Amino acid sequence: MRLPLLTLALLTFALGFTQSEDEKQLRAIYDAALTQSKAYDWLNHLSNQIGGRLSGSVQAQQAIEYTRDQLDSLGLDRVWLQPVMVPKWVRGTPEFAYIETKPGRTTNVPICALGGSVATPDIGLKAQVIEVTGIEELEALGQEKIQGKIVFYNRPMDPTSISTFRSYSGCVDQRYSGAAEAGKYGAAGVIVRSMNLRLDDYPHTGSMSYGDTPVEKRIPAAAISTKGAELLSTTLKLNPEIKFFFKQNCKQYPDVQSYNVIGEIRGSEFPNEIMVVGGHLDSWDLGDGSHDDGAGCVQSMEVLHLFKKIGYKPKRTLRVVLFMNEENGLRGGNKYAEVAKSKKENHVFALESDAGGFTPRGFSFDTDEANFKQVQSWKSLFEPYLIHLFVKGGSGADIGPLKDENLVLAGLRPDSQRYFDHHHAENDTFEHVNKRELELGAATMTSLVYLIDKYGTVQPTKIKG
Amino acid sequence: MRLPLLTLALLTFALGFTQSEDEKQLRAIYDAALTQSKAYDWLNHLSNQIGGRLSGSVQAQQAIEYTRDQLDSLGLDRVWLQPVMVPKWVRGTPEFAYIETKPGRTTNVPICALGGSVATPDIGLKAQVIEVTGIEELEALGQEKIQGKIVFYNRPMDPTSISTFRSYSGCVDQRYSGAAEAGKYGAAGVIVRSMNLRLDDYPHTGSMSYGDTPVEKRIPAAAISTKGAELLSTTLKLNPEIKFFFKQNCKQYPDVQSYNVIGEIRGSEFPNEIMVVGGHLDSWDLGDGSHDDGAGCVQSMEVLHLFKKIGYKPKRTLRVVLFMNEENGLRGGNKYAEVAKSKKENHVFALESDAGGFTPRGFSFDTDEANFKQVQSWKSLFEPYLIHLFVKGGSGADIGPLKDENLVLAGLRPDSQRYFDHHHAENDTFEHVNKRELELGAATMTSLVYLIDKYGTVQPTKIKG
């Protein structure tokens, strides 16, 4: 029994020693984040000096230039723009909608066009409404009951999920595919209940797709605020014959030139092992995109800034990538992966922050068992910072295309309770981001990157270096 | 080896079965909280129909009547008011202050009187300022440098603590004792930097004490907003001779009659074992007291409401206590404990929510090792709800006076990052409370009470029942 005990003691000593060094580094990272971070000032500029950054917009281009300049000022080894063509969809004049209970008796309700939708006719679209709680109801109703009507998708987000992202996943098919599916039955248009757990007056936009629907068969789609949806549903119960009017003149233009913004600190020992941290620089156009995903961008930039501040030189190459066009195309994420593959770059780790700038709770990992075990072994290091969530799951949309078996993918998981109060809506604005929460997220990301850099990932098929 | 294994298997089966029943109950509690809670509506009324509820005010009395009526409507076994005399301090007309760099050249700054402070002279108080970062500096400065001046306490909250309550503890002596201590050196008044981690324009009030300072020697004390403090400090660095003016006409009146509001479900098996859940019904007067502590009150009421909703009849007696006068006297908490002791009531558990209505993270326990072990054994039950914090520490001010060795004391621990943005300030208002976060807090409290009720506490010295 003596030898194993001794071994154990030595191991404990060795682990204890390493632990203590890591503990110090994490403390230094959190201290620097809470006292010297630039993230909140950067976000202030992106949100309040630039604003919503829809792909192809002037604001998106301003954000590219601003973040490139800020990365330049950090003294990184290299900062560059990666060209990518992006779709350009323009909302046009503010949308307008009302419920008509009888001719001349109308009640206005707040709507917004879904991203990618076609316009209504110039004079608007007025039709009877058929309410459903999901796409699967369309078949039973059939063309007869749908033809010429507006399909109103009114399945609310499930309030009982603790993760609001799960509630979102359970509803978002209505928004994404609702128009394409209703169009098959001759619907004139669709109105979708906003993906929002609160009852309020903000319509929430978001991407939708017509799939392979020919251009001439595409029907307009708009989101209605949750209070508007409740009113419309109640009104329909009282009188199924009422009509709904909406008017929007959004338009899809040809693709335009845009860029991913990339900054890099070259690894001192394993420069060919690349670690990516990122968020997406584009946003929807209704708010200023502070939570989605200005927060993720500035937190990712902050990872490199914090390494500079604490004087930590990564052994592996660390890149921040601000992806363009996550919201309505994912062109930036696809382009980055395409270039990485064509250059045979060896990406070992990618971390995205795209779930809001709220208090961080942990990470979700898309990786194999060996790497998941390794990150779980670091859990106690994060305990003093109340970071407790280390789960398997998705990572981030933009880094997804990089996926291969040698790559550890991760997503920051902030507290999700307030996220969909703001998501894709006019109230996704700077004042709803708390400075400390934003900084704690950046520190949490930096800490994970530090540990990955120090210990490396477990690579089953490739040789490191 | 077979017997132990079999025993283990049986134990696992037995535990598994119990676990599963508890899992179901917790799921039922959270589901009910997220779909049928009254907490948010109650808080809406307390905040927006009544408002700030300073002890002895009309609003405090309205809150007593409103919450008693609401508890009455829940079908509890008993609802009553427990008389308690409370101090009555009145702010008077809005305070006014400016920095005077030279005669006639002034800059207004936001201040508010500290709770319990005396007024300035009717014409206000103008004097030179001496800035310190803590009470401990006074002695070195001595009477010579302090006499006739305004002492400006400007030690900021430490931004590097992950728990903002720890940062608060590290500063609050300036507010609580600053005037009494500066008065000993002949200061004319004190100005205290607001206990706020943000830089903004809200002064934060809070309690202070003159200790045994005779009435005629008491000097006025006010809080200045953090931005005001920064301005004053910078101005002093440029010119130490500048003067500060402030005027406040707050006043202490004789004590008045008030009440704790109490509701009870009588235990079906052990009615003499009493479990308390509570918050404090009084608040400061600047905001509407939504986070401090309207949230804690409605969450505590909600515990009883949720038991009714899921049809759970507690074996032990469950009381909700809405304590009066936590903020400036703790008279309600002291009175409740006094009456409990005089009636020889057997309190086994008390849980307070008084740290804001933010996303719950867990609990802090003031108890012995045996009971702490028991609550820790329930940790995995809370994991699906992202409740991870089970630590030893303080509980709540109002339940503190109940403390004895048979009592398990606990405090709900919500996320603390935003709390001091609002604490005791004009912006502690309803719109800063998120409905789901409030409800999750109530569900978390209810779950703990359910487990305590089901398994009992470990009582070393008394016989249960």
Boltz contact constraints between the chains, C-beta under 6 A:
constraints:
  - contact:
      token1: [A, 31]
      token2: [B, 160]
      max_distance: 6.0
  - contact:
      token1: [A, 34]
      token2: [B, 159]
      max_distance: 6.0
  - contact:
      token1: [A, 34]
      token2: [B, 160]
      max_distance: 6.0
  - contact:
      token1: [A, 35]
      token2: [B, 159]
      max_distance: 6.0
  - contact:
      token1: [A, 159]
      token2: [B, 34]
      max_distance: 6.0
  - contact:
      token1: [A, 159]
      token2: [B, 35]
      max_distance: 6.0
  - contact:
      token1: [A, 160]
      token2: [B, 31]
      max_distance: 6.0
  - contact:
      token1: [A, 160]
      token2: [B, 34]
      max_distance: 6.0
  - contact:
      token1: [A, 162]
      token2: [B, 385]
      max_distance: 6.0
  - contact:
      token1: [A, 359]
      token2: [B, 415]
      max_distance: 6.0
  - contact:
      token1: [A, 359]
      token2: [B, 417]
      max_distance: 6.0
  - contact:
      token1: [A, 385]
      token2: [B, 162]
      max_distance: 6.0
  - contact:
      token1: [A, 388]
      token2: [B, 388]
      max_distance: 6.0
  - contact:
      token1: [A, 415]
      token2: [B, 359]
      max_distance: 6.0
  - contact:
      token1: [A, 417]
      token2: [B, 359]
      max_distance: 6.0
  - contact:
      token1: [A, 417]
      token2: [B, 434]
      max_distance: 6.0
  - contact:
      token1: [A, 417]
      token2: [B, 436]
      max_distance: 6.0
  - contact:
      token1: [A, 417]
      token2: [B, 437]
      max_distance: 6.0
  - contact:
      token1: [A, 418]
      token2: [B, 434]
      max_distance: 6.0
  - contact:
      token1: [A, 434]
      token2: [B, 417]
      max_distance: 6.0
  - contact:
      token1: [A, 434]
      token2: [B, 418]
      max_distance: 6.0
  - contact:
      token1: [A, 436]
      token2: [B, 417]
      max_distance: 6.0
  - contact:
      token1: [A, 437]
      token2: [B, 417]
      max_distance: 6.0
